[in-house]
Amino acid sequence: MSAATIAGKAVVPARPERSAGVWATALRRLRNDRVGMVSLAIVIAFVLLIVASALRLVAKDWQKEIGVPNAPPTLVGPRVEGSDQGPACKPGCQGRKTG
């Protein structure tokens, strides 16, 4: 008797199971990882933002000067004298006291 026959019957060797590919295994493991999926969503959001800015859908006028160059900083807005708009002093106000 040879190894290929057992009790008079031919035995066909079983084909080894084909394992999943490297990328399929990595994708399956990533899907099961909650932190990994959140990180993937953040990366996809950044890529979409990059594409949108390249298509000039976002930040198309970022180089355009809107304010006055070299102006002193203000908390609320520009100080307008003699007007009720903005953080200007009202009549009778002494203004900001320094020191």
KANOR-V837164 format. One line per field, one symbol per residue. phi: phi as a letter, one per 30 degrees, with the letter a starting at -180 (. if undefined). burial: # if it has 16 or more other ideal C-beta (glycine too) atoms within 10 Angstrom, else .. A space follows every 10 residues. Layout:
phi: ???
burial: ???
This chain:
phi: .cddbbhicd ccdddddddd dddddddddd ddcddddddd dddddddddd dddddidbhd cdcddccddh dddbdclddc dibddidddd ejddidcci
burial: .......... .......... .......... .......... .......... .......... .......... .......... .......... .........
